[in-house]
Amino acid sequence: MTPIKNQKSSKRDDLQGIRGLAILAVLGFHFYPKQFPNGYLGVDQFFVLSGFLMCMLLAKSQQLPTFSFFTQFYLRRFKRILPLYFLFILCAVFALYTFFQISTVFQNQLSAGKALIFISNRPHTEDEDYFEKLSMAMDLFTHTWSLSVEIQFYFIVPFIFLIGLQLKGASRYIYYSLIAILSFIFHIASPQSVSFNSVFARIWQFLIGMMAYMVSDRQQSILEEIGSIEKDEIFVVDNRKDNKYLYEALETMEQETNQLLEDDEVFGRPEKSRIPIFIKYTVLVISMLVILSPEVIATLPARLFITIFTGFLIVLDVEDVVLNSRFLIFFGDISYALYLIHYPIYAYIELTYPEIMWVVPASLIASILLAILVNKTYERWYLEQSNTIISMLTICLFLVNAIYINKDEIQLYLNKNPTSEMSSNRKYARLDNWNPNMTFDDAERLNAYWNYRDNRTPELQEIGGYKRKSRLGCDFEENRHGYKIAILGNSYATTHHKMIIQECRHRASTISMADVVIVRMAESLKKDQHALRGCFLYEFLLGTSVAETHRKICQVIGESSIHYDTVRVWFHRFKGGDYNLEDKMRSGRPKLDIEEDIGEELEREPKSSVREVASSLGLSKNTVHRRLRQSGRAPKFGQLVPHDLTEPQKTLRCTLALSLLSRKRNTSWIGKIVTGDEKWCFMVNHNRKRQWVKAGEAPKPDTKPEIHEKKVMLSIWWDQRGIIYRELLPDGTTVNADVYCSQIQNMVKQYRLLRPESDRIILLHDNARPHTALKTRNKIRELDIEVLPHPPYSPDLAPTDYHLFHSLQNHLRGRKFDDRAHLETDLKAFFDAQPAEFYAKGIQQLPARWQWFAVAEPYDNGPDNLNNDTIYLEMKSQLKKMLPNIKKKLFILDSFPRVRWQGIENIAKEMNEGKKTMEEINKSLYEPKQFEFGRHRHAELVKNECGSKCELIDYMDAFWNKTMNAFQYFDSKGFSYFTTTIHMSAHGIELVRPIYTKICAGL
């Protein structure tokens, strides 16, 4: 890199170089987060530079009258920032409506509205966490939080500066230092979401930049350069003296400064000793190593370090070949435009082309080229305009943005037809704004509106409810006399509640709404530590901070119910890849009451061996064995059942499935999954057959196979395109952590050869000990593999178990092999014979299996043996807990076919085009089977456990089309009854309204 020699300019080109370094760090963090995990520190450098610039501008204006002091500062800052910022929002919203998936529109409309008024940094909910959005690439305006912080600081900094002017000498530095220390204390004491986003938690970084300006030995020369420096915002310092006429003079002094620039009478910096340049290089190299390090560095020390070192770089005003290089100065020139432009482009390619490696560098190059174009045209043009033109341009862009962002709301309001909403037999206006005269175009518009608004559609929200303290849900007060009605359920309760309130309010004193699963969990969380830890894991997978998780838990089960450090310790375990909710093995001396300690250990893991219990408690095997015998305990086999999960395991199973389902609506990431497992392959595979016998006659006994049969362990990994790596272990060898780490290493090497276009591996394996050992977890981190969490004892969620090994076992049944080579040949022939569709089917079943944690799961032992059916027993258990609290009636929504969300979006479009018949469109919209399992369980539950106190709500007739002899999930005009997130749309709610009208009338 070659430094720019400019003997006739005292410009701080090194500041421009710092900006260039900062924007490159941010680009690396967004486009290549694994290679540059600390690149976010570039934004912290921007804050320091911004503080330096603001102090410079305020110092220049300090002699002006108070009113002019404020107006000139804000005029210059807003003139620099707003025209490009508002144009960026307009273009991003246009791209959102044109190129992005419709499911991302609503979230981004909300984000665009916040960005427009500079509140993008407000405390985030779990759906809006910054780092979560980076991983999901959904929010096009995530990165505008830093502009919001800066604009908000603009309204504080003049007052801080004016107070500082009243102090002299060391008192001024003490004043700024005290404010910075207080801000830093607030930063470290606040929850992560607050410390990251709050302007008060960032003041210390701006003040370090301001103090860097005040201690700079070039303060006077920089003041003379204000005419050119102030062209830049926190990202850009202009390095062209022909921009001297961009700004109006403050007073005669400023006019003289501009004249000096025009006449080239400002000379270069004097020669200095080698000591400052050595210090500057040292600080610069260390800073670059921190920012560009491929290893994740703790956030707080890294942020403090970079902030202080950036201040040092600013103070050390000596020319160097790095920061004064043309390369970094060039990126400093375009950094403001590049910062705004790059992230929407990254979001688009991440959502649309997540598996194509070359798209990432191509989009990075496109971002840079577009930023150059904007910088050389629009930026340069508007900075040359008068204040009047800039003001008019800014106001126009703001108004256009406000209208364009809210165009759907405006269009919906204008398209409303109040006279057609009501009919003689209705008490309330339709929730879907539908009328019989609407067209396919109206259907396409409203379907799109329901899809991106989903269950947050304003028409489905009932106002007037109030939150219950220390409890979830809300209450709606109705009449003084009547029933107390509770609406309990999942998200369907949210979509139905307004309609139910409308129909039943005349018979209700209070109508309450809550999520029954969460309420039920809240009642037992204090007692059930496993369930509580499941909540920790769920919030962790959502990206919620430790502090926010602690607050939520305390809000549900009471203040001081759990210590903050408890949440922090579990989050630390989850970050290390350990999703096991059991306590870790204890160390140190055992408790005095050894019997109680052993009892607790066996309650936690009843199948532990004597050796395992002894190792866990730090006792000898003889001691454990003796105590067990003294307590009357004896080892016995339990009755074999398909999968008898405990309550904590069920909670974790649902938690992990929900987190995986909510990971992305765009499920292309599933194609990156590599899954695998181990299986014993026997040399002799017996084929047992049923015997035909007379009624009451016992079958003849089968000869029992030999206990110690010869067998070989098969380890295999595969994805949706085929086998990646398989290995037959040596005879008599099984898998341990060392073997598994070696196999993982070989698998990754083979994956890189077979899938060179793929940039990442998402590994799905079960919780066997070799898979979760510390050595294995370290190896997985070393290989940069993402691991999907897997619930315990859930082979139905492991594709290798439910798909690959299931087919392999059918193939092996009855076969005998002479030796190891014979077995290897047979296995190779089996795997090679499977088409690509076979492997793809196994992986693509995962989302459906994550969803089917419902009453419609397949039976454990057939429809006639529900007393041994896991799902039915759970339904029965929940019902027994609920019935004592119900005085009159319990209504249960019966099962109906599950929606296939992929086809919902195009219903009206396909009907309008006429290329498909209604029958063809309808066929792809739902799963025609399996819902009968749920209906059978419900019927038996009501019949045997509830009687007349329970009644089923049946949607079958509402959705059944007798002409097509099938379910129909849209009407003849293309209006969908469901959204792409499998919730009922407002139109679907209106379809089933008569059912609830009849129910409420009969109360």
N, C-alpha and C positions, 0 to 999 in steps of 0.2 A: 504494500500500500504506500502510495506516494503522498507526502504532505503537500498542502497548497502553500506556496510562497507568496505572501501578500504583504510586502513591505509598506504599503501605503494604506493599510487598513488595520485598525486595532480591534477589529471584529473578533468575537469569541467563537471562532469556527469549531473549537473543541466542544463547545456546548451543543453545537449541531451534531457533532460526532457522537456525543452521549445519547442524543435523541435517536440517532441511527442505530446505535447498539441496542437501545431499549425497544425500538419497534421490531428489530430482528428477533429479539428474545421473545416478544409476545407472539410473533408469527410462528416461531418454533414451538411454543407452548400449545398453540391452537392446532396447527397442522401436524406436528409430530410430538404429541405429549409424552410418549414413552422415551424418546430420545432427549427431550428438553423439559423435564418435569418441573424445573425451577424457573422457566421462562416468564411466569406470571410476575416475577420481580421487576420486569421492565416497566410495569405500570407504577410501581413504587418510585422508580427513577423519574418517571414523568411528573409525579407529584412534587418531588424535590425541585425539579427544573421549573415547574409552574410557580412554586413559592419564590424562587429566585427572580423570575420575570415579574411577578406581581409586586414584589418589594421594589424592584427597579422602577416600575411605572409609578408607583405611589411616591417614591422619593423624588422623582422628577416633578410631580404635581404638588408637592407639599407647600409651595409658596402661593398657590392659587387660593381664592376665596373658598369657603367650605362647600358651597353649592357646586361650584365649578370643579372642585377636587373630586367630588363623587360622580358628577355627570361625565366628566372626561374619562375617568377610569372605566366606568361601565360602558360608555359609548365605544371606546377603543376595544375592549374585550369582546363585547357582543358583536361588534362589526367583524371581528376576526373569526368568531366561532359560528354564529348562528346561520349565515347564508348557506354554507356547505353542510352544516349539520341538518338543517331542515330539508335540504334537497336530498340528502342521503336517506332520511326517513321516508320521503315520498317515493323514491326509487325502490327502496326495500319493500314497502307495502305493495307497490305495483308488482314486483317480482313475487311476492307472497301470493297475491291473487292469481298470478299467471302461471307460475311454474311449480309451486309447492303443493304438497298433498293437502286436501281439504281438512284433514284432521288437525293440521297445525295452524289453521287460520285463526280460530278464536283466541288461543293462547297468545299469538303474536299480535292480534289486534289490541289486546289488553296491554301487552308490553310496549307496543308502539305508542299508545296513549300515555303511558307513564314516561316513556322517553321524550315525548313531545313537550312535556312540562317539567322535565328534569327531576323525576322522582324514581328513576330506575333503581336507585340504591336503597329504597325503603326495605325494611326487614322482610326477608323472603319467607314464604311458606315452604313446606316440603316439596311442593310441585314446582317451585321457582328457584331452588337453590342453585347458585352459580356453577359450582363444579358438576352438579347433576346435569345442568343444561349443556355443559361442555361435552359430557359423555354421550348425551342424547342428541345434541345438535338440533334442538327444536326451536329455541328462541333466537330470532334473528337480531334482537336488540339486547342480548345479554351483556355485551361489552360496553354498552352506553352507561353502565353504572359509574364508570370513572369520570365521564363528562358531568354526570349529575352531582357527584361529589365536588368537583371543581366549581361548577356554577354555584352550588350552595355555599362554598367557601368564599366566593366573591362577595356575598352579602355579610360576611363576618370580618374579612381581612381589613377593610378600611378602618374599622373601629379599633381593631388590635393595633394597627399601625399608628393611628392618631394618638392613642394612649402612650405608645412607645415613644413618640416624639417629645412627650413631656419629660422623659427621663434622659439623663445624660450619662455618658461614660459606661462604667461597668453596670450601673443600675439598669440600663436598657437591656443588656445581655442577660442579666439575672431575670428580668421580667419575661423575656421571650423563652428563656430556659424553663421557668416555672410553668408557663402555659404548656410548653411541649411535654414536660414531665407529667403534668396532670392528664393531658391527652393520651400519653403513652400508658399511664396506669389504667385509664378507662379502656384502652385498647386491649390490654392483657386481662382485665377483669371481666370483660363483657363476653357474652356468648359469641360463638364463631360468626353467626350471621350478622351480629351487630358490629363486631370488631372489623369485619371485612367491609361492610357497606356504609357504616355511619360516618358522616363528615367529622363528627367530634372525635371519633377514634382515628382519624387521619390528619388532624390539625398538626400533630407533631412532625409529620413528614413535610408539610408545607413550610412550617417554621424553620426547619433545618435549612431549607432552601433560602429562606429570607435571611437567616443569620449568615449563611455562606456569602450572600451578597454584601452584607454589612461589614464583614471582616475582609473582604477582597481588597487587595492592594491596588486594584484597578478600578475602584469605584468611580472616580472622576471621569476617566476615559470612557467607561461604559455609559455614564450619563450622557456624554456627548454623542454616543452612538445610538441613543434611544430611538431616533427616527427610523433607523433600519431594524434594530432588534425587535421593537415592539410590533413589527408586522407579524411576528410569529406568536403562536399560542403555545400551549404546553408541549406541543409536538414539533413545531417548526420554527426555526429562526432563519429569516431571509438573508441571503448572502449576496444580494445584488444591490449595488448602490443606486441603481436607477429606480428603485422603489422609494426613494427619499420623499417624493411628492405625494405619497399615499395618505399622509396624515395632515390634518390641519394644525396650525401652530397653537400652542397653549398661550404663550406670551412671546414677547420679543426674544427671550432667551432661546426658545425652541426654534424660532425662525433662524437665529444665528447658527444653531447646531446643524440644521439642515443645510445651510449655506456652506458650512465647513465640509460636509459630506460631498456637496456638489463640486467643490473646488479641490477635492483630494488633498486637503490640508491636515488630515488626521494621520499621523505617522504610526508605524508599526511599534510593537512592544520592544522595550529595551532588552538587551542581552542580560541573562541572569545566570546565576551559578548553576553547576551541575546537580547540586543537592536537591532542589525542587523537582527537577525532571526525573531524577532517580526515584524520589518518593512517589511522584505521580505514576510512573510506570509500575512500581510495586503495588500501589493501590488499584490501578487499572487491571493488572494481571490477576490479582486475587479476586476482584469483583467479577471478571469474566469467567474465572474458574467456577465461582459459585453459581452464576446464572446459567452457564452452559454445561454444568455437571450433569451426567446421565443418571446420577443417584439422587433420590429424593432427599432433600435437606429439610430439617424441621422448620416449619413456617416462621415462627416468631423470631428465633435468632437470625435466620436468613434475611427476614424483612428488616430487622434492626441493623444488621450488618450492611446491607446494600444501601439503606437510606443514609447512614452516616458516611459511608465511603463515597457515595455520589456527592455529598456535600464537600468532602475533601477534594474530589476531582474538580468541582467548580471553583474552589478557593485557589487551587494550584494552577494559576493562570500562566502556564508555560506551553509552548507549542510542542506537540509530540506527533510521531509518524502514524499513530493509530487513530486517535480521535480527530486529527486534522487531515485524515486521508480523504481523498475524493469519494471513495466508496461509501464510508459512513456518513459523510456530509450529504451525499446524494440521497441516501435513505432518510436522513434527517429532514431534508427539504420536502419530501413527499409523505412524511410520517403521519401527519394528521389525516390526510385523505386515505392513506393506506390503512390506518387503524380503523376508520369507519367502514371501509369497503370490504376488507378481507373476510370478516366473520360471516356475513350472509352467504358469500360464495362457499366458504367451508361448510356451512350448515346444509346447503343444497347438495353438495357432492356427498356428504356423509349420509344424508337421507336417501339419496337416489342411487349412488354408486358405491356402496360401502365395501365391496369386495374387490374393486379394480384398483390395483396399486398405482398405476401411472396417473390416475385422475387427481391424486393429491398434489404431486408436484406441478401438474398442468394447471390446477386451480390456483396454486400459489403464484405461478408466473402470470396467470391472467389477472390476479389481484394487483400485482405490482404494475403491470402495463396499464391497467385501468386507472390506478392511482396516479401514474405519470400523466396520463391524458387529462384527468381532472385537474391536477395541479397546474399544468401548463396552460390550460384553457380557462375553465370556470373560476378557479381560485384566483388566478392572476387577473382575470377580468374584473371580478367584483371588488377586489382590493384597490383597484384604481378608481372606483366610482366615488361619488360624493356621499356624504352622510345621508342626504335626502333619498337618493336612489337606493342605498343600502337599506334604509329603514322601510321603504315601500316594498322592496323585494322580500325582506324578512317577514313583514306582516302578511303579504300575499301567500308566501310559502306556508306560514303557520296556519292560515285559514284553510288553504287547500288541503293540508294534511289533516286537520281536524275533521273536515267533511269526508275525505277519502277513507280515513281509518274507520269512521262510523257509517259508511255508506249502506251497510246491510241494515243497520238499525233505522236509518232514514228511509230506505226503500221499503222496509217492512211497514213502517208507520204510514207512508204514503199509499201503500197498496191495501191497507185495511179498508174493509167495507162494512161499517157498523150496522147498516140496515140488514145485511145478510147473515150477521152473526147470530141473531136470535130468531127463534121460531116460537110458535104458540105453546109448544110442549116443553120448552126449556126454561130453566130458571137462571142459567148462567151462560155467558157468551162462550163460544167454542175456544178451547185452548190452542187450537192449531191454525186459527185464522183462515179456515178453509170455507169455500162456498162452491156450489155445484157448477158454476160457470167457469171455473179455472181450467187452464190448459196444461199440456205437457210441460211447457216452459215454466209455468207456475210451479208445477210439481218438482221440476229439477231445481228451481230456486229454493223452495221450502225444504226439500230433502237435504240440500246442501246446508241450509241454515240449521236444521235439526242435528245434522251430523257434527258440525263443529261446535255447536252450543251444547249438544247432548243433554244430560240431566241438569245442566245449569241454565237451560233456556228460561228466560224471565217469565214466560207464560206459565211455566210449571212451578213457580215459586209462590208460596202463600206468604203474604206479609202479615205482621202482627204477632208472630210467635216470639216467645222469650226463652232464653237459655236457662236451664236449670243449673244452679250452682253445684259444683263438685260432682255433677252427673252429666252424662252425655245426652244429646237429644234436645228437643225443645217442646214447649207446650203452647197450645192455642186455646184461649179461654172462649167459650161459646155461651150457652144459656146457663142460668143459675141452676136449672133442674135438667136432669137427663143422665145419660150414661157417661162413664169415663171410657173413652175409646183409645186404644194404643195401636199405632201402626208400626209394626216391627218387621225387620227384614234387612236385606242387603240394599244395593243401590235402587232396586225396584221400589222400595219404600219411598225413596226420594222422588222418583218420577211420578208416583201415584198419589202422593200425599195431598196435593192441592185439590185434585178431583174428588178424593174421598172426603175431604173436609167440606167441600161444596155440597156434596150429596147427603152427608150425615150430620151437618152442624145443627140441624133443627132438632136432633134427638140426642145431642151431646152437651154435657156441661164442660168437659175438657177433652181435647184431642191431643194426644202426645205422639211424638215421632222419635224413633231411635233405632240404632243398629243393634238388633238383638244379640248378634254374636259378640260385639264389643261389650255390651252391657253385661252379658253373661260372664265374659272373661273378667270384667272389672270387679265383679262380686267376689271372685276367687283369686285375684292376682296376689293379694297379700299372703295368702296361704300357699299358693302354687308358684314356687320360685322358677320352675321350668317354663311355665306360661309367661311369667314376667320377662324371662330372658328371651323368649320368643318375640315379645314386643320390642325388646332392645334390637334384636336382629332385624326385624321388619323395618324399624326406623333407620337402622344403619344402612340397609340395602336401598332405602329411598334417598339416602344422602343427608338425612337430618343430622344436625350437630348434637354433641353430647348434652349441652345445656338445654337445647330445645326438647330433646327426648326426655330429659329429667323433668322438665316443666310439664310436659304432656302427661307423664305417668302420675305425677303428684296431683295434677288436676283431676285425674280419673279416680284415684284410690286414696286421695287425701294428702295434705301437706306433711312433710317430714316422714312420709311412709317409706322412703328409700333414700339412701345417701347418694349424693352426686358422684362420689368416687367409685361407687359400685357400678354405675353406668359407664363411667370413664374406663374402668378396668375391662369390662366386657367389650367395649368398642375397640380397645387396644387388641384384644384377642381376635376380634373379627377382622381387623385390618391385617393381621398376620396370617389370614386365611383359615383360622380355626373357627369353624361354625358349630362345633360340638357344644351343646348347652349344659353338659354335665360339668361338675366341679373337677378341677384338675387333681392329679394325685397329690396327696398331702405329704409333707416332709416334716422332720423333727420328731420330738418325743410324742408318743401316743397319749390320749386322754387317760385319766385315772380309771374311768369306768370302761374297761376293755370290752366287756360284753356289749355295752351300748354302742360303742364305736364299731364293733364288728357287725352288729345288727343294722346300723345305719348304712354300712358299706354294702351289705347284702340286699337291703331294701332298694338301694340305688341300682345294683347290678346283681340280680339273683343268681345268674349263671357263672359268677366268678369262681375260679378254682381257688383252692386253699393257698396256692402259691401267689396268685394274683391279689388276694385279700391281704396276705402277709406283706407283699411288696408295697401295696398301697398304704398300709398303716404303719409300716416300719417295724413289724413284729416278726418273730420267727415262725416258721411253718408249724413247728410242734405246738407253740403257744396257741395259734389260731385253731389248729385241729383239736386240741384239748378243750378249748373254750366252746367250740361248736358242739362237741359231744356232750359237754356238761350242760349246755343249754337245751339239749334234746333235738337239735337240728340234724337232719339227715338229707343227703342228696337224693332227689327223685326226678324222674322224667316228667315233664308236663305233657298234657294232652296236645297232640299235634293239631294246629289250626292253620288256615291259609295265611293270615296276617293279623295278629292280635296286637294292635298298636295301643300304647298307653295314651292317656290324655295329653301329656306334654308332647309326645311324638305326633299326635294328630294336630296339635296346635302348630308345631314346627312345620309339619307337612303342608298345611294350608298357608302358613306364612311364606314359605319359600315359593310355593306355586303362585301365590298372588304377586310376589315381587317379580317373578320371572314373566308373568303375563303383563305386568305394568311396565316392564323394561322398555318396550317400544311397540307401538302399533305397527310399525314397519318391521316385519319378522324376518327380513333378509339375514339378520345376524345369526339366525338358527342354522343357516348353511355353513357357518364357520365352526360348528360344533364338531369336535372329535370325541368319541366315546369309546369305552373299552372296559374289559373285565377279564377275569380268569375263570376257567372251567376245567374240571377233571374229565378227561377222555379215557374211557375204559377200553381195554383190549377186547373184552367180551361184553356186549350190550344185550341184556336179557329183554325179551319181548313178552310180557305177561298178557294173557288173554282171558276174557271173561268166559265163564262156563254156563251153559244152559242147564238149568235145574228146575225141578218141579216146585210148586208152591210149598213152602215149609221145609224143603230139603236143603241141607247145607252143602256148599260146594266142596269138592275134594281139595285138600290142602296142596299148595304148590311147594316144590322143593326150594328151600331157601338158598340163595346164591352164597358162594363162599364169601366169608367176611373180608378177607384180605385179597382183593382182586388186584391184578396189575393195572396200573393207571398212570397216565401222563398228564401233566397240567398244561393247558393251552392258555396263553395270554394273547389278546388280540385288541387292536385299535382300528377304528373305521370311521368314515364320515358318510355323508349322503351320496358320495360318488363312488365309494367302494372301500376295499381293505387298504389300510395304510401300512400297518406293520403287524405281524403275528410271529409267535415264537412258541415252540414246544420246549419246555424246560427239561433238563436232564432227569433221568429216571430217579424217583425218590426225592426230587427237589420241589419245594414249594416257594411261594413268593414272600419275601420279607422286604423291609425298607431298602436295603442295599440293592437287591435284585430289581425292585420296582424302579428305583432311581435310574439304574442302568437301562432298563427298558424304555423309560420315558425319554432318556437321552437319544436312544436309537430311533424311537418313534418320531421325534422332532426332526432328526436328520433326514429320515425317509420322507417326512411330510414336506420338507423344503424341496426335495427332489421332485416329488409327485405334484405338488401344488405351488409352483414358484410364484404364481400371481397373487397368492394369498399372503396377507401381511401379519396375520395373527391367528392364534389357536385358542379356541374356547373349549376347555376340557370338561367333560362330564363323566365323572366316575363316582362309585359309591363310597361309603364311609368305612370300608374295611381298614383295619389297622395299618397295613403297609401304605395305603393311600393317604392316610391322614397323619402319619408320623412326622415328627419335626424335621427329620432329614429330608423326607419327601417334599414337605412344604417349602423348605429352603431351595431344593433343586428346581421346583416349579417356578419359584420367584426368579431364580437365576436364569431360567430359560424364557422368562417373560411370557408365561402362559396364564391366561385368565381361567379361573376355575368356577364353574357354576355350582352353587350350593345344592346339596342333595339331601333330602330328608331321610332319616334312618328307616331301615327295613321297608324300603319302597321299591321293590324290583319292577313294579308296574310303571315306574317313572324312569327306568333305566332302559334305553333302547336295546342294549346288548342282551338284557334278560328277557324282556317281553317280545323281542323280535328276532334278533340274530340267533341266540342260543335256543330259542323255542323251535325255530326251523331246523337248526343243526341237530337238536335232540331227536326230532322226528326222522331226520335222515339217518342218524346212527342207530336207531332202534332195531334190534335184532341182528346187527352186524358184528362180525368177529374179525379180528386182525391178528395176523401171524406175528408181526413185530412192529417196532416203532416206524420203520420206513414205510410199511404198508399203511399205517394210520396216517402218516404225513401225506402220502399220495392221495388218499381218500379225502382228507381235509382240503387239500389244494384243489382237487377236482370239484368239491362242493362249492367252495368260495368263488372259484373262477366261473362256475356255471350260473351264478346269480347275476341277473341283469342289473343295470344301474338303477332301474326303478325300484328294485327290491331294497336297496340300501337307502334310497331317498325316502321311501315309504316309512321306514323305521324311524328316521330322524324327524320327518315332517309330522308324525303323530304326536310329538311332544306338546305343542300348544293345546291340542284338544284334550290330552291327558291332564295337563295342568288345570284346565277348566273344569273337568268332571269331578270336582270334589262336591258332589251333590247327591241327592237322593236317587238319581238316575244312573249311578254307577252299576256295573254288572253285579249279579248276585255272587255271593261266596259259594253257596252250595245249592243253587237252583231256586226257583220261585216257591217251592213247597217247603222250604226249610228256613224260613225267615227268623226263627228263634236262634239260629246260629249265624245269622247274617250281620256283619259288622255295621253296615249302614242302618239297617232297621233297628238294631239294638241302640244305636246312638240316637235315632229319632225317638224311640220309646223313652230313653232316659231324659231327653230334653222335654218331652211332653209331660212327663211326671213332675218335673220341676215347675212347669208353667201352669198346669191346670189348677192348682190350689189358689192361684191369684186371679182366676177368671170366674166371675160370678154368673155370667149369662151365656156367652157364646165365644167360641174360637173359630175363626175363619182361616183356612189354610189354602194358599194358592197351589193348585195341582200342577203337575208337570205337563209341559208341551214341548214340541220339538225345538231344539236349540238352533239359533240363527247362525248362518255362515256370513260373517261380516264382509267378506271380500266382494260379494256381488251387490251389496246394498247401494253403494254410491252411484251405480250406473243404471238403476232401474228405469227412471223416467227417460233418460237419454236413449236407452235401447228400445223402449216402447215408441218413442218419437221417431226413431230411425226406421222402425218396422222390419228390421232384419231378423228379429227373433219373435216367436209367439210368446204369449203370456205363460203358456205351459213350460216353454224352454227356459224363460227367465226365472220362473218360480222354482223350477227343479233345483237350481243351484243355490237357493237361499236358505235351506235348512237341512238339518240331519234327520232323515226320515225314521231312524230306528233309535232304540235305546231309551227314549223317553217313557216307553211303556213300563220299564223297570220302576221308575219313580211313581207312576200312577198306581201300579200294583202295591207298592209299599204304602203309599198314602191310603189306599182303600182299606188295606188290612189294619193299618194304624187306627183309623177312625172306627172301624168295625170292632176291633178287639180291645182297644185301650181308651177310647174316648166316648163312643156312643153318640147320643143326641146332643151332647155339649159341643161337638165339633161339626163343622160343615166345610166341604171342599168348594173352592171357587174354581170353576172350570172355564178355560178360554177356548176349549176345543171347538164349540159351535161358532164362536166369533170368528175364528180363523179358518174354518173349514169351508172349502168351495165345493159344493155338490156337483157342479158341472164338470170341473176338472178332477173331481174325486181325490182331492189333495188339499193340504194346507196352503193358504195364500197369505203372504206377508206384505202385500201392497194392494191398492185398489185399482179400478179400471183406468184411472187417469195417471197412474204411476206414483201416487203418494205412498211413501213407505210407512209401515207400522213400526219399524225398528230403525235404530241408528247404527253406524258402523262400529260403535263400541258395545253393541248387543243390548242396549237399553231400549225400552219402548219410546217411540217418538210421541210428540203431542198428538199426532194423528192416530197413533195406536191407542193412546189413552182415551181418546174420544170414542174409538171403536168399542172398547170394553166398558165405557161409562154406564150403559143400561144395566149391566150386571150389578154394579154397585148402587145404582138408583133403586133397584128392586131389593137389594139387601138392606139398605138403610130404611126403606119404607116399611120393611117387615120387622124392624126392631121394636 
